């Protein structure tokens, strides 16, 4: 038995395909389409074999793509090739012994060829702008496992459905340090436990953002670097815990790249779906709960609703910490029993979830640290909190809410432990999510850091803070953070 040794050329080919954000089949169809257009302009001797080979490659790859599912980004490629086919095949079909080969005049063929090339080129541009997300490989020592839990709080009614008597239920996804999975293990689906669940969530996210669903049809095709229900790592002792609340209309998986990086470095991340304000929450019984929060157009009313929602989320976060503590003590079944160090727990969140994290930290001293990812503080009861805090913010521009930084500064200044605010140049609001991996690279939407740098910066800064606050790792935290942007440090007593 022999094994093929990868060559350097293989790596370069894979890098080119990855850079195009197209699958090998899509690249074959693209090359076949381009060759069909170019064949018209080749010398007569090589024109027929090139046309036949290109047509065969294009036809076969298109047939296979139609079976596995054609992305919308390929439609211009198909249209350009189909438009070209009659003109390149006609000379072959009409060719008879003793008869001249018919060809369109060059001055007619040239505009048609330019149009077809333009159509075909639209495909890879669209694939690059709206790709199937490729998640960065975690850099830590551990492999990553993931599992989904559902917990109901018997002490809290569901305020969205007071008439039914429902109790508050949350869906939580855990990412944790895992033993290395065997070769061939299936990577976890992004956005859901199954592809159908991922499509439901993707459609709900697009609808919430006011986008047509086809623009992000590549997102449910993605897989991550974690394995569902993988065995917990044997080494590492008890792991610190990091709870995460997504933005308004966001979902528990919206920061998967960040969660996997933390888990590979020895943390357990517990991300929440908040029913009735997450875009879509799929319960264990198969029911889907979509968000019921919409803008009223009245700033005062919208702010009141945001304050109420933030308070509910803060209670959700405390409830989940209680459930994780019960899981660690074996009061509920699970493979992480005895492996969760809930005495070293951080509460984190993005956007509205960041505001909820700050409020949860003030209300619940079991949290040892708090991270706010570009979230506006909405706690109506501004009193000191006692945990060190890290607030990461987007680059401040004239479009930024002028109340944001003063409010955040006021809250951080109330802390009785040292806190940090880091404004990252080139960052936008969605830089702190998985958005840069699959949304069009428009700076006002995802920032200008790029698809590789965005998740790296968010992970590096938050890991440095967590290692210092939860693991007492020595080092110059201010020096590390200041390398990534404009840092303000808030010391106890109001000094800076």
C-alpha positions as CSV (number, residue, x, y, z in Angstrom):
1,X,0.0,0.0,0.0
2,X,1.3,3.4,-0.9
3,X,0.3,7.0,0.0
4,X,0.6,9.9,-2.2
5,X,3.0,12.5,-0.9
6,X,1.6,16.1,-1.2
7,X,3.8,18.3,-3.3
8,X,4.3,22.1,-3.0
9,X,2.3,22.5,-6.2
10,X,-0.7,20.9,-4.5
11,X,-0.5,23.5,-1.8
12,X,-0.4,26.4,-4.3
13,X,-3.4,25.0,-6.2
14,X,-5.4,24.7,-2.9
15,X,-4.4,28.2,-1.9
16,X,-5.7,29.5,-5.3
17,X,-9.0,27.7,-5.0
18,X,-9.4,28.9,-1.4
19,X,-8.6,32.5,-2.5
20,X,-11.3,32.3,-5.1
21,X,-13.8,31.0,-2.5
22,X,-15.0,28.4,-5.0
23,X,-15.1,24.6,-4.8
24,X,-12.9,22.5,-7.2
25,X,-16.1,21.7,-9.2
26,X,-17.0,25.3,-9.5
27,X,-13.4,26.1,-10.6
28,X,-13.6,23.4,-13.3
29,X,-16.9,24.9,-14.6
30,X,-15.4,28.3,-14.6
31,X,-12.3,27.2,-16.5
32,X,-14.5,25.3,-19.0
33,X,-16.6,28.4,-19.6
34,X,-13.6,30.6,-20.1
35,X,-12.0,28.1,-22.5
36,X,-15.2,28.0,-24.6
37,X,-15.0,31.8,-25.1
38,X,-11.3,31.8,-25.8
39,X,-11.6,28.9,-28.3
40,X,-13.2,31.2,-30.9
41,X,-10.0,33.2,-31.1
42,X,-7.5,30.3,-31.3
43,X,-5.8,29.1,-34.5
44,X,-8.0,26.9,-36.7
45,X,-5.9,23.8,-36.0
46,X,-6.4,23.7,-32.3
47,X,-9.9,25.3,-32.1
48,X,-11.9,22.1,-32.5
49,X,-10.1,20.0,-29.8
50,X,-10.1,22.9,-27.4
51,X,-13.8,23.5,-27.9
52,X,-14.7,19.8,-27.4
53,X,-12.6,19.5,-24.3
54,X,-13.8,22.7,-22.8
55,X,-17.4,21.8,-23.6
56,X,-17.0,18.4,-22.0
57,X,-15.4,19.8,-18.8
58,X,-18.1,22.4,-18.5
59,X,-21.0,20.0,-19.1
60,X,-19.7,17.4,-16.7
61,X,-18.9,19.8,-13.9
62,X,-22.3,21.5,-14.3
63,X,-24.2,18.2,-14.1
64,X,-22.4,17.3,-10.9
65,X,-23.0,20.7,-9.5
66,X,-26.7,20.5,-10.3
67,X,-26.8,17.3,-8.2
68,X,-24.9,18.7,-5.1
69,X,-26.5,22.1,-5.4
70,X,-25.6,25.2,-7.6
71,X,-24.9,28.4,-5.7
72,X,-26.3,31.6,-7.1
73,X,-22.8,32.9,-7.6
74,X,-22.4,30.3,-10.5
75,X,-25.4,31.5,-12.4
76,X,-23.5,34.2,-14.4
77,X,-20.9,31.7,-15.2
78,X,-23.5,29.3,-16.6
79,X,-25.2,32.1,-18.5
80,X,-22.0,33.2,-20.1
81,X,-21.1,29.7,-21.2
82,X,-24.6,28.9,-22.5
83,X,-24.6,32.1,-24.5
84,X,-21.3,31.1,-26.1
85,X,-22.1,27.5,-26.9
86,X,-24.1,28.1,-30.1
87,X,-21.4,30.2,-31.6
88,X,-18.5,27.8,-30.8
89,X,-20.4,24.6,-31.6
90,X,-22.0,25.8,-34.9
91,X,-18.7,25.7,-36.9
92,X,-18.1,22.1,-35.7
93,X,-21.6,20.9,-36.6
94,X,-21.6,22.6,-40.0
95,X,-18.2,21.4,-41.0
96,X,-18.5,19.2,-44.1
97,X,-15.8,18.0,-46.5
98,X,-15.5,20.5,-49.3
99,X,-17.5,23.2,-47.6
100,X,-16.1,26.3,-45.9
101,X,-16.5,26.5,-42.1
102,X,-19.0,29.1,-41.1
103,X,-17.8,31.6,-38.4
104,X,-19.3,34.8,-37.2
105,X,-17.4,37.8,-38.4
106,X,-14.8,39.0,-35.8
107,X,-16.5,42.4,-35.4
108,X,-19.7,40.5,-34.4
109,X,-17.9,37.9,-32.3
110,X,-15.8,40.4,-30.3
111,X,-18.6,42.2,-28.5
112,X,-20.3,38.8,-27.8
113,X,-17.0,37.5,-26.4
114,X,-16.6,40.5,-24.2
115,X,-20.1,40.2,-22.8
116,X,-19.6,36.5,-22.1
117,X,-16.3,37.1,-20.3
118,X,-17.9,39.8,-18.3
119,X,-20.7,37.5,-17.2
120,X,-18.3,34.7,-16.4
121,X,-16.1,37.0,-14.4
122,X,-19.0,38.0,-12.3
123,X,-19.2,34.5,-10.8
124,X,-15.8,34.5,-9.0
125,X,-16.3,38.1,-7.9
126,X,-19.7,37.2,-6.3
127,X,-18.1,34.0,-4.8
128,X,-15.4,36.2,-3.2
129,X,-17.8,38.8,-2.0
130,X,-20.3,36.3,-0.5
131,X,-18.4,33.1,0.2
132,X,-18.9,29.9,2.0
133,X,-17.1,30.9,5.3
134,X,-13.8,29.2,5.9
135,X,-13.1,29.2,9.7
136,X,-9.6,29.8,11.0
137,X,-8.0,26.8,12.5
138,X,-7.8,27.1,16.3
139,X,-4.2,27.7,17.4
140,X,-4.4,26.3,20.9
141,X,-3.2,23.0,22.3
142,X,-6.6,21.3,22.5
143,X,-8.9,19.9,19.9
144,X,-12.5,21.4,20.2
145,X,-15.7,19.6,21.0
146,X,-19.2,21.1,21.0
147,X,-22.6,20.1,22.3
148,X,-26.0,21.8,22.6
149,X,-28.0,21.9,25.8
150,X,-31.5,23.2,26.6
151,X,-32.4,24.4,30.1
152,X,-35.7,25.7,31.6
153,X,-35.8,28.0,34.6
154,X,-38.7,26.9,36.8
155,X,-38.6,30.2,38.7
156,X,-39.1,32.6,35.8
157,X,-42.1,32.9,33.6
158,X,-41.6,33.6,29.9
159,X,-42.6,37.2,29.6
160,X,-43.2,37.0,25.8
161,X,-46.0,34.4,26.4
162,X,-47.6,35.3,29.7
163,X,-50.9,33.7,28.7
164,X,-49.5,30.2,28.3
165,X,-47.7,29.9,31.6
166,X,-44.4,29.0,29.9
167,X,-41.2,29.1,31.9
168,X,-38.1,30.8,30.5
169,X,-36.1,28.4,28.3
170,X,-32.7,28.9,26.8
171,X,-30.7,26.9,24.3
172,X,-26.9,26.8,25.1
173,X,-24.1,25.6,22.9
174,X,-20.8,24.6,24.6
175,X,-17.4,24.6,23.0
176,X,-14.8,22.8,25.1
177,X,-11.3,21.3,25.1
178,X,-11.6,17.9,23.6
179,X,-9.5,14.8,22.9
180,X,-8.2,14.6,19.4
181,X,-10.9,13.1,17.1
182,X,-10.1,10.1,14.9
183,X,-9.3,10.6,11.3
184,X,-12.5,11.2,9.3
185,X,-14.5,12.6,12.1
186,X,-17.3,14.9,10.8
187,X,-16.7,18.6,11.5
188,X,-19.7,20.3,13.1
189,X,-22.2,22.2,10.9
190,X,-22.1,25.9,11.3
191,X,-25.3,27.6,12.6
192,X,-27.0,24.4,13.6
193,X,-26.9,20.8,14.5
194,X,-28.1,19.8,11.0
195,X,-27.9,21.5,7.6
196,X,-31.7,22.0,7.7
197,X,-31.4,23.8,11.1
198,X,-28.5,25.8,9.7
199,X,-30.6,26.9,6.7
200,X,-33.5,27.9,9.0
201,X,-31.2,30.0,11.1
202,X,-29.4,31.5,8.1
203,X,-32.7,32.5,6.5
204,X,-33.9,34.1,9.8
205,X,-30.7,36.1,10.1
206,X,-31.0,37.3,6.5
207,X,-34.6,38.3,7.1
208,X,-33.8,40.1,10.3
209,X,-31.1,42.1,8.5
210,X,-33.5,42.8,5.6
211,X,-31.4,40.9,3.1
212,X,-32.5,38.3,0.5
213,X,-31.7,34.9,1.8
214,X,-29.8,33.9,-1.4
215,X,-27.0,36.4,-0.7
216,X,-25.8,34.3,2.3
217,X,-26.8,30.8,0.9
218,X,-23.2,29.8,1.3
219,X,-23.3,30.1,5.1
220,X,-25.3,26.9,5.8
221,X,-22.8,25.0,3.7
222,X,-20.0,25.8,6.1
223,X,-18.4,23.5,8.7
224,X,-16.3,24.5,11.6
225,X,-13.3,23.0,13.4
226,X,-15.2,21.4,16.3
227,X,-16.8,17.9,16.6
228,X,-20.2,17.4,18.1
229,X,-20.1,15.4,21.4
230,X,-16.3,14.7,21.1
231,X,-14.8,13.2,24.3
232,X,-13.5,15.8,26.8
233,X,-9.7,16.2,26.9
234,X,-8.1,14.0,29.5
235,X,-5.6,16.6,30.5
236,X,-6.1,20.2,31.6
237,X,-7.9,19.8,34.9
238,X,-10.9,22.0,35.4
239,X,-11.5,24.6,32.8
240,X,-12.5,28.3,33.3
241,X,-15.9,29.1,31.9
242,X,-16.8,31.9,29.5
243,X,-20.5,32.8,28.9
244,X,-21.5,34.6,25.8
245,X,-24.7,36.6,24.8
246,X,-25.1,37.5,21.1
247,X,-26.3,40.8,19.7
248,X,-30.0,41.6,19.3
249,X,-31.3,39.3,16.6
250,X,-28.1,37.4,16.7
251,X,-27.7,33.7,17.5
252,X,-25.5,31.6,19.8
253,X,-23.2,30.5,16.9
254,X,-22.5,34.0,15.6
255,X,-19.0,34.0,17.3
256,X,-18.0,30.4,16.5
257,X,-14.5,31.3,15.3
258,X,-13.9,33.1,18.6
259,X,-15.4,30.3,20.7
260,X,-13.3,27.6,19.0
261,X,-10.1,29.6,19.6
262,X,-10.9,30.0,23.3
263,X,-11.8,26.3,23.7
264,X,-8.6,25.3,22.0
265,X,-6.7,27.3,24.7
266,X,-8.4,25.6,27.6
267,X,-11.7,27.5,28.2
268,X,-15.3,26.2,28.0
269,X,-17.5,28.7,26.1
270,X,-21.2,28.6,26.7
271,X,-23.1,30.7,24.1
272,X,-26.8,31.4,24.6
273,X,-29.8,31.6,22.3
274,X,-32.4,34.0,23.9
275,X,-35.9,33.0,22.7
276,X,-38.0,35.8,21.2
277,X,-35.1,38.1,20.5
278,X,-32.5,35.8,18.8
279,X,-33.3,35.6,15.1
280,X,-34.3,31.9,15.4
281,X,-34.2,29.5,18.3
282,X,-34.8,25.9,17.5
283,X,-36.0,23.9,20.6
284,X,-35.4,20.3,21.3
285,X,-39.0,19.4,20.3
286,X,-38.4,20.9,16.8
287,X,-40.3,24.2,17.3
288,X,-38.7,27.3,15.9
289,X,-39.1,30.6,17.9
290,X,-38.3,33.7,15.7
291,X,-37.6,37.1,17.1
292,X,-40.5,39.3,18.0
293,X,-38.5,42.4,18.5
294,X,-38.8,45.1,15.8
295,X,-38.0,48.8,15.7
296,X,-41.0,51.0,16.4
297,X,-39.3,54.1,15.0
298,X,-39.7,55.8,18.3
299,X,-36.3,56.2,20.0
300,X,-37.8,56.4,23.5
301,X,-39.9,53.3,23.1
302,X,-37.1,51.3,21.4
303,X,-34.7,52.3,24.2
304,X,-37.3,51.1,26.8
305,X,-37.6,47.8,25.0
306,X,-33.8,47.4,24.8
307,X,-33.5,48.0,28.5
308,X,-36.1,45.4,29.3
309,X,-34.5,42.9,26.9
310,X,-31.1,43.5,28.4
311,X,-32.4,42.8,31.9
312,X,-34.0,39.5,30.7
313,X,-30.7,38.5,29.1
314,X,-28.7,39.3,32.2
315,X,-31.0,37.0,34.2
316,X,-30.5,34.3,31.5
317,X,-26.7,34.5,31.9
318,X,-26.9,34.1,35.7
319,X,-29.3,31.2,35.2
320,X,-26.9,29.4,32.8
321,X,-24.0,29.9,35.2
322,X,-26.1,28.1,37.8
323,X,-26.8,25.3,35.4
324,X,-23.2,24.9,34.6
325,X,-22.3,24.7,38.3
326,X,-25.0,22.0,38.7
327,X,-23.5,20.2,35.6
328,X,-20.0,20.4,37.2
329,X,-21.3,18.9,40.5
330,X,-23.1,16.1,38.7
331,X,-26.6,17.3,39.5
332,X,-27.3,17.1,35.8
333,X,-25.8,14.6,33.5
334,X,-23.0,15.4,31.1
335,X,-19.5,14.6,30.1
336,X,-18.2,17.9,31.6
337,X,-19.0,16.9,35.2
338,X,-16.1,17.7,37.4
339,X,-14.3,19.7,34.6
340,X,-15.9,23.1,34.9
341,X,-14.3,25.7,37.1
342,X,-17.3,28.0,37.6
343,X,-15.3,29.9,40.3
344,X,-13.4,31.3,37.3
345,X,-16.2,32.4,35.1
346,X,-16.3,35.4,32.7
347,X,-19.5,36.9,31.2
348,X,-19.2,38.3,27.7
349,X,-21.4,39.5,24.9
350,X,-21.7,41.4,21.6
351,X,-23.7,44.5,21.1
352,X,-26.9,44.2,23.2
353,X,-25.3,41.1,24.6
354,X,-22.3,43.1,25.7
355,X,-24.7,45.4,27.6
356,X,-26.3,42.4,29.2
357,X,-22.9,41.0,30.2
358,X,-22.1,44.3,32.0
359,X,-25.4,44.2,33.8
360,X,-25.1,40.5,34.7
361,X,-21.6,41.2,36.2
362,X,-23.0,44.0,38.4
363,X,-25.9,41.8,39.6
364,X,-24.0,38.5,40.0
365,X,-20.6,38.5,41.8
366,X,-20.0,34.9,40.8
367,X,-18.7,36.3,37.5
368,X,-15.0,37.0,37.9
369,X,-14.5,39.1,34.7
370,X,-16.6,40.8,32.0
371,X,-16.0,41.5,28.3
372,X,-18.2,43.8,26.3
373,X,-17.8,43.5,22.5
374,X,-19.0,46.9,21.2
375,X,-22.1,46.9,23.3
376,X,-24.0,50.0,24.6
377,X,-24.5,49.8,28.4
378,X,-28.2,49.8,29.1
379,X,-28.3,49.0,32.8
380,X,-30.7,51.5,34.4
381,X,-29.1,51.1,37.8
382,X,-25.6,52.5,37.4
383,X,-23.7,51.2,40.4
384,X,-20.2,49.9,40.8
385,X,-19.4,46.5,39.7
386,X,-16.4,44.6,41.1
387,X,-15.0,42.6,38.3
388,X,-12.2,43.7,35.9
389,X,-13.8,44.6,32.5
390,X,-12.6,44.8,28.9
391,X,-14.6,46.8,26.4
392,X,-13.7,46.5,22.7
393,X,-15.1,49.1,20.5
394,X,-15.3,49.8,16.8
395,X,-13.4,52.7,15.3
396,X,-15.3,55.9,16.3
397,X,-16.6,57.9,13.4
398,X,-19.1,60.8,12.9
399,X,-21.8,58.1,12.4
400,X,-21.2,56.6,15.9
401,X,-23.9,57.3,18.5
402,X,-22.5,60.3,20.3
403,X,-23.9,58.9,23.6
404,X,-21.9,55.7,23.3
405,X,-18.4,56.5,24.5
406,X,-19.5,58.9,27.3
407,X,-21.9,56.2,28.6
408,X,-19.3,53.4,28.3
409,X,-16.7,55.6,30.0
410,X,-19.1,56.4,32.9
411,X,-19.8,52.7,33.4
412,X,-16.2,51.6,33.3
413,X,-15.2,54.4,35.7
414,X,-17.6,53.0,38.3
415,X,-15.7,49.7,38.6
416,X,-13.8,48.8,41.7
417,X,-11.3,46.8,39.7
418,X,-9.0,47.9,36.8
419,X,-10.9,48.0,33.5
420,X,-9.9,48.6,29.9
421,X,-11.4,50.2,26.8
422,X,-9.8,49.3,23.5
423,X,-10.8,51.1,20.3
424,X,-9.6,49.1,17.4
425,X,-8.7,51.0,14.2
426,X,-10.4,49.5,11.1
427,X,-13.1,47.7,13.2
428,X,-16.8,48.0,12.6
429,X,-19.7,46.7,14.7
430,X,-19.7,43.2,13.0
431,X,-15.9,42.9,13.2
432,X,-16.5,41.3,16.6
433,X,-18.5,38.4,15.1
434,X,-18.1,35.8,12.4
435,X,-19.5,38.3,9.9
436,X,-16.2,39.2,8.2
437,X,-15.8,35.5,7.2
438,X,-18.8,35.6,4.9
439,X,-20.3,39.0,4.4
440,X,-19.2,41.3,1.6
441,X,-16.0,43.1,2.6
442,X,-17.6,46.5,3.0
443,X,-15.7,48.5,5.6
444,X,-18.9,50.1,7.1
445,X,-20.3,46.7,7.7
446,X,-17.4,44.4,8.7
447,X,-14.5,46.8,9.0
448,X,-11.3,46.9,7.0
449,X,-9.2,44.4,9.0
450,X,-10.0,41.6,6.5
451,X,-11.2,38.0,6.9
452,X,-8.1,36.7,8.5
453,X,-7.1,39.6,10.7
454,X,-10.6,40.3,12.2
455,X,-11.0,37.0,14.1
456,X,-7.3,37.0,15.1
457,X,-7.5,40.5,16.7
458,X,-10.7,39.7,18.6
459,X,-9.3,36.4,19.9
460,X,-5.9,37.7,20.8
461,X,-7.2,40.7,22.9
462,X,-9.8,38.7,24.7
463,X,-7.5,35.8,25.4
464,X,-4.9,38.1,26.9
465,X,-7.5,39.6,29.2
466,X,-9.0,36.2,30.2
467,X,-5.6,34.7,30.8
468,X,-4.7,37.6,33.1
469,X,-8.0,37.8,35.0
470,X,-9.0,34.1,35.2
471,X,-5.7,32.4,35.2
472,X,-3.5,35.1,36.9
473,X,-1.1,34.8,34.0
474,X,1.8,37.3,34.6
475,X,2.6,39.9,32.0
476,X,1.9,43.4,30.9
477,X,-1.8,43.3,29.9
478,X,-1.9,47.0,29.0
479,X,1.1,46.6,26.7
480,X,-0.4,43.7,24.9
481,X,-3.8,45.4,24.4
482,X,-2.3,48.8,23.4
483,X,-0.6,47.0,20.4
484,X,-4.0,46.6,18.9
485,X,-5.5,50.1,19.2
486,X,-6.2,53.1,21.3
487,X,-6.3,51.9,25.0
488,X,-7.8,53.6,28.0
489,X,-7.2,52.1,31.4
490,X,-9.7,52.8,34.3
491,X,-8.2,52.2,37.8
492,X,-10.3,51.9,40.9
493,X,-11.2,55.2,42.4
494,X,-11.8,56.9,39.1
495,X,-8.1,57.5,38.1
496,X,-7.0,56.8,34.5
